[in-house]
Amino acid sequence: MRENKSEKYWFVQNFSDKEEKIELSCELVNLLEDVKDKGTVSLKPFESKVYTLYR
């Protein structure tokens, strides 16, 4: 995670050659795909995602 006075950013990376799942505890904006994600999210092999809080 990186943050400044007004924003927080989460960098999620799958370093595996298998699909992995993560659980998001709140709704976040996926900045690379410009969509909102919540709940269980799948990451393809070697996929990365960058999130910020939904406002």
Secondary structure as the mmCIF struct_conf table of DSSP 4:
data_model
#
loop_
_struct_conf.conf_type_id
_struct_conf.id
_struct_conf.beg_label_comp_id
_struct_conf.beg_label_asym_id
_struct_conf.beg_label_seq_id
_struct_conf.end_label_comp_id
_struct_conf.end_label_asym_id
_struct_conf.end_label_seq_id
STRN STRN1 ARG A 2 GLU A 3
BEND BEND1 LYS A 5 SER A 6
STRN STRN2 LYS A 8 GLN A 13
BEND BEND2 SER A 16 LYS A 18
STRN STRN3 GLU A 20 ASN A 30
TURN_TY1_P TURN_TY1_P1 LEU A 31 ASP A 34
STRN STRN4 VAL A 35 LEU A 43
TURN_TY1_P TURN_TY1_P2 PRO A 45 PHE A 46
STRN STRN5 SER A 48 LEU A 53
#
